[in-house]
Amino acid sequence: MVIGTQVVSYNDNLYQLIRTFHEKADFPVNEAKEYYNCDTVLRKEGRLYFCRLIEEAQVITEDNGEIQLVEETQDSKETNEEGSSEGEVIPPTAD
């Protein structure tokens, strides 16, 4: 996700707002959805909001020189014996 983009909350999900258009009867919604690589179109007050679902974060850890993906969601977090979350958040590196 690009810094400075708008985020829309709808039905307990977060969406990255890609583009908006005025709603018209002959607007090619499916073609625009594919063109902008959007998975969701929301409608409100005469506007169409082309969005991408923001998926839950996935924690990536490094163990013995190998990078492993540890999937965690808010609903199911694995904990170790002390009760803390497994895994380590790796800060992003500058490219």
C-alpha positions as a LaTeX table, in Angstrom:
\begin{tabular}{lrrr}
\hline
Residue & $x$ (\AA) & $y$ (\AA) & $z$ (\AA) \\
\hline
Met1 & 0.00 & 0.00 & 0.00 \\
Val2 & 1.26 & 3.45 & $-0.88$ \\
Ile3 & 1.69 & 5.99 & 1.90 \\
Gly4 & $-0.93$ & 8.71 & 1.68 \\
Thr5 & $-3.69$ & 6.61 & 0.15 \\
Gln6 & $-7.18$ & 6.71 & 1.57 \\
Val7 & $-8.58$ & 3.83 & 3.57 \\
Val8 & $-12.30$ & 3.00 & 3.67 \\
Ser9 & $-13.94$ & 0.96 & 6.43 \\
Tyr10 & $-16.97$ & $-1.15$ & 5.45 \\
Asn11 & $-18.50$ & $-4.23$ & 7.14 \\
Asp12 & $-15.55$ & $-4.64$ & 9.55 \\
Asn13 & $-13.07$ & $-4.68$ & 6.66 \\
Leu14 & $-10.55$ & $-2.10$ & 5.52 \\
Tyr15 & $-10.16$ & $-1.18$ & 1.85 \\
Gln16 & $-7.56$ & 0.84 & $-0.01$ \\
Leu17 & $-9.37$ & 3.43 & $-2.13$ \\
Ile18 & $-8.02$ & 3.37 & $-5.68$ \\
Arg19 & $-10.41$ & 5.56 & $-7.68$ \\
Thr20 & $-13.86$ & 7.15 & $-7.50$ \\
Phe21 & $-16.34$ & 7.95 & $-10.29$ \\
His22 & $-19.76$ & 9.54 & $-10.52$ \\
Glu23 & $-22.35$ & 6.80 & $-10.85$ \\
Lys24 & $-23.96$ & 6.60 & $-14.31$ \\
Ala25 & $-26.38$ & 4.01 & $-15.66$ \\
Asp26 & $-24.05$ & 2.98 & $-18.51$ \\
Phe27 & $-20.78$ & 3.06 & $-16.53$ \\
Pro28 & $-18.67$ & $-0.07$ & $-17.32$ \\
Val29 & $-18.19$ & $-1.19$ & $-13.70$ \\
Asn30 & $-16.69$ & $-4.62$ & $-14.43$ \\
Glu31 & $-14.26$ & $-3.26$ & $-17.01$ \\
Ala32 & $-13.10$ & $-0.48$ & $-14.66$ \\
Lys33 & $-12.81$ & $-2.95$ & $-11.79$ \\
Glu34 & $-10.50$ & $-5.14$ & $-13.89$ \\
Tyr35 & $-8.55$ & $-2.16$ & $-15.33$ \\
Tyr36 & $-7.78$ & $-0.75$ & $-11.87$ \\
Asn37 & $-7.15$ & $-4.24$ & $-10.41$ \\
Cys38 & $-9.82$ & $-3.77$ & $-7.74$ \\
Asp39 & $-11.67$ & $-6.53$ & $-5.95$ \\
Thr40 & $-14.50$ & $-4.41$ & $-4.51$ \\
Val41 & $-16.74$ & $-1.60$ & $-5.73$ \\
Leu42 & $-18.71$ & 0.34 & $-3.14$ \\
Arg43 & $-21.57$ & 2.74 & $-3.90$ \\
Lys44 & $-22.52$ & 5.76 & $-1.79$ \\
Glu45 & $-24.37$ & 9.01 & $-2.54$ \\
Gly46 & $-24.08$ & 8.71 & $-6.33$ \\
Arg47 & $-20.39$ & 7.77 & $-6.37$ \\
Leu48 & $-18.62$ & 4.49 & $-7.11$ \\
Tyr49 & $-15.59$ & 3.67 & $-4.96$ \\
Phe50 & $-13.14$ & 1.22 & $-6.55$ \\
Cys51 & $-11.20$ & $-0.46$ & $-3.75$ \\
Arg52 & $-8.81$ & $-3.26$ & $-2.84$ \\
Leu53 & $-9.33$ & $-5.28$ & 0.33 \\
Ile54 & $-6.54$ & $-4.80$ & 2.87 \\
Glu55 & $-5.75$ & $-8.28$ & 4.12 \\
Glu56 & $-4.72$ & $-8.97$ & 7.69 \\
Ala57 & $-1.03$ & $-8.67$ & 8.40 \\
Gln58 & 1.27 & $-11.66$ & 8.09 \\
Val59 & 4.29 & $-11.79$ & 10.38 \\
Ile60 & 7.56 & $-12.83$ & 8.74 \\
Thr61 & 10.34 & $-14.23$ & 10.93 \\
Glu62 & 13.92 & $-15.23$ & 10.25 \\
Asp63 & 15.08 & $-18.48$ & 11.86 \\
Asn64 & 18.55 & $-19.99$ & 11.24 \\
Gly65 & 19.09 & $-17.86$ & 8.15 \\
Glu66 & 15.83 & $-18.98$ & 6.53 \\
Ile67 & 12.85 & $-16.68$ & 6.23 \\
Gln68 & 9.59 & $-18.24$ & 7.33 \\
Leu69 & 6.08 & $-16.91$ & 7.06 \\
Val70 & 4.04 & $-17.15$ & 10.23 \\
Glu71 & 0.39 & $-16.39$ & 9.55 \\
Glu72 & $-1.37$ & $-14.64$ & 12.40 \\
Thr73 & $-4.80$ & $-13.13$ & 12.54 \\
Gln74 & $-6.61$ & $-11.32$ & 15.28 \\
Asp75 & $-8.87$ & $-14.33$ & 15.74 \\
Ser76 & $-6.16$ & $-17.00$ & 16.07 \\
Lys77 & $-2.78$ & $-16.07$ & 17.52 \\
Glu78 & $-0.46$ & $-18.84$ & 18.57 \\
Thr79 & 1.31 & $-18.21$ & 21.87 \\
Asn80 & 4.28 & $-19.82$ & 23.50 \\
Glu81 & 4.52 & $-21.06$ & 27.10 \\
Glu82 & 4.98 & $-17.54$ & 28.52 \\
Gly83 & 1.86 & $-16.33$ & 26.71 \\
Ser84 & 3.62 & $-13.95$ & 24.33 \\
Ser85 & 3.13 & $-14.07$ & 20.59 \\
Glu86 & 5.58 & $-16.17$ & 18.59 \\
Gly87 & 7.55 & $-14.51$ & 15.85 \\
Glu88 & 9.41 & $-11.30$ & 15.41 \\
Val89 & 8.40 & $-8.31$ & 13.37 \\
Ile90 & 11.11 & $-7.37$ & 10.88 \\
Pro91 & 11.18 & $-3.66$ & 10.04 \\
Pro92 & 11.06 & $-2.84$ & 6.31 \\
Thr93 & 14.36 & $-2.20$ & 4.59 \\
Ala94 & 15.06 & 0.66 & 2.22 \\
Asp95 & 15.33 & $-0.45$ & $-1.40$ \\
\hline
\end{tabular}
